[in-house]
Amino acid sequence: MLSPDELERYARHIVLRDVGGPGQAALKRGSVLVIGAGGLGAPALMYLAAAGIGTLGVVDDDVVSLSNLQRQVIHTTPDIGRHKVESAAERISALNPHVRFVGHATWLNADNALSLIGDYDLVLDGSDNFSTRYLVSDACFFAKRPLITAALGTFDGSLTTIRAHEKNEAGEFNPTYRCLFPEAPPPGTVPACAEAGVMGALAGVLGSMMALEAIREIVGFGDGLVGRLLMIDARAMRFETLRYARDPANPLNGDGPVFEDLSIHRE
């Protein structure tokens, strides 16, 4: 499964007892779709590529701007004006030619979400708006794909893993994203990054943690973040974990499911 070059490249993984050759081979077989090649997606993509993910896809229809470069480290100054999927492809190819990169220069919507997500084993959502987060989480539920989702504030961030299509050891469905956040905040209450600002290095920390959680999910070591929300306070340099449970009233896997498809996202 692993060539001599790969054995040397991933040597520091392979000597880890919890990874080893079988774990590295699992990473090579794995496929991960990253939503957004921005502040969170950029470091996540680079560390997943370095780790040897077999197929790495990214969905992003945006182009690189100068203001992106303070945190979106997969892009460089000469990339300004280029599609982000193009500059990301070059950087990943230079970092690890063993990785198959697939760029989707499109806007994720209710019509293409299931087909895009269904082609991958695992999804990482690094989007910067609630409508996309709800769309991605609902699509992962219907496509039966695990989701690692993160959100970035000015000096804070959060991270969790969603496996709402699966049941836990007690035979109950795992919580959905809608169990954690039943409704999006009213428009205008959460300022956009361009208005409020964001600490670039914090995006690097959180994006790297997304990659780490993805590696743990694929290899199968440690305790995942299903039902746990990891919160970061960069001002106090404090990490806290909040547990959350399935809401019986949630519209996906609740006691009386309401959503049968993604039609709500077409309204």
Long-range contacts (C-beta under 8 A, 24 or more apart in sequence): 1-25, 1-28, 2-28, 5-98, 6-52, 6-98, 9-52, 9-96, 9-98, 10-51, 10-52, 13-51, 13-52, 18-219, 18-221, 18-222, 19-219, 19-221, 23-219, 23-220, 23-221, 24-52, 26-218, 26-219, 26-220, 27-51, 27-52, 27-53, 27-54, 27-215, 27-218, 27-219, 28-52, 28-53, 28-54, 28-98, 29-54, 30-54, 30-55, 30-121, 30-122, 30-218, 31-55, 31-56, 31-57, 31-119, 31-120, 31-121, 31-122, 32-56, 32-57, 32-120, 32-121, 32-122, 32-123, 32-124, 32-214, 32-218, 33-57, 33-58, 33-59, 33-116, 33-117, 33-119, 33-120, 33-122, 33-123, 33-124, 34-58, 34-59, 34-123, 34-124, 34-126, 35-59, 35-60, 35-108, 35-123, 35-124, 35-125, 35-126, 35-127, 35-132, 35-136, 36-60, 36-125, 36-126, 36-127, 36-128, 37-62, 37-72, 37-74, 37-75, 37-84, 37-85, 37-88, 38-62, 38-68, 38-71, 38-72, 38-84, 38-126, 38-128, 39-71, 39-72, 39-126, 39-128, 39-152, 39-193, 39-198, 39-200, 39-203, 39-207, 40-126, 40-150, 40-152, 40-203, 40-206, 40-207, 40-210, 41-74, 41-124, 41-126, 41-207, 42-71, 42-72, 42-73, 42-74, 42-75, 42-88, 42-203, 42-207, 43-73, 43-74, 43-203, 43-204, 43-207, 43-208, 43-211, 44-124, 44-126, 44-207, 44-208, 44-210, 44-211, 44-214, 45-74, 45-88, 45-92, 46-73, 46-74, 46-91, 46-92, 46-95, 46-211, 47-207, 47-208, 47-211, 47-212, 48-211, 48-214, 48-215, 49-92, 49-95, 49-96, 49-99, 49-101, 50-95, 50-96, 51-211, 51-215, 52-96, 52-98, 52-99, 53-99, 53-214, 53-218, 54-99, 54-100, 55-99, 55-100, 55-101, 55-102, 55-120, 56-92, 56-99, 56-100, 56-101, 56-102, 57-101, 57-102, 57-103, 57-104, 57-116, 57-119, 57-120, 58-84, 58-85, 58-88, 58-101, 58-102, 58-103, 58-104, 59-104, 59-106, 59-108, 59-116, 60-84, 60-85, 60-88, 60-103, 60-104, 60-105, 61-105, 61-106, 61-107, 67-194, 70-200, 71-198, 71-199, 71-200, 71-201, 71-203, 71-204, 72-203, 73-204, 108-132, 108-135, 108-136, 109-135, 109-265, 110-135, 110-262, 110-263, 110-265, 110-266, 111-266, 113-139, 113-262, 113-265, 114-139, 114-142, 114-143, 114-262, 117-143, 117-145, 118-143, 118-145, 120-145, 121-145, 121-146, 121-218, 122-146, 122-147, 122-148, 122-214, 122-217, 122-218, 123-147, 123-148, 124-148, 124-149, 124-150, 124-210, 124-211, 124-214, 125-149, 125-150, 126-150, 126-207, 126-210, 128-152, 128-192, 128-193, 130-181, 130-184, 130-185, 130-190, 131-184, 131-265, 133-177, 134-177, 134-178, 134-184, 134-265, 135-262, 135-265, 137-162, 137-164, 137-176, 137-177, 137-178, 138-177, 138-178, 138-252, 138-259, 138-262, 138-264, 138-265, 139-262, 140-164, 140-165, 141-165, 141-176, 141-252, 141-253, 142-261, 142-262, 146-217, 147-177, 148-210, 148-213, 148-214, 148-217, 148-225, 149-177, 150-206, 150-207, 150-209, 150-210, 152-193, 152-198, 152-202, 152-203, 152-206, 153-196, 153-198, 154-196, 154-197, 154-198, 154-199, 155-199, 155-202, 155-233, 155-234, 155-235, 156-202, 156-231, 156-232, 156-233, 156-234, 156-235, 157-202, 157-203, 157-205, 157-206, 157-231, 157-232, 157-234, 158-229, 158-230, 158-231, 158-232, 159-206, 159-209, 159-210, 159-213, 159-225, 159-229, 159-230, 159-232, 160-225, 160-226, 160-228, 160-229, 160-230, 161-213, 161-217, 161-224, 161-225, 161-226, 162-226, 163-226, 164-246, 164-252, 164-253, 165-253, 168-226, 168-227, 172-246, 173-246, 173-253, 174-226, 174-227, 174-246, 175-226, 175-227, 175-244, 175-245, 175-246, 175-247, 175-250, 176-246, 176-247, 176-250, 176-252, 176-253, 178-247, 178-250, 178-251, 178-252, 179-244, 179-245, 179-246, 179-247, 179-250, 180-229, 180-244, 182-247, 182-250, 199-234, 202-232, 202-234, 205-232, 205-234, 206-232
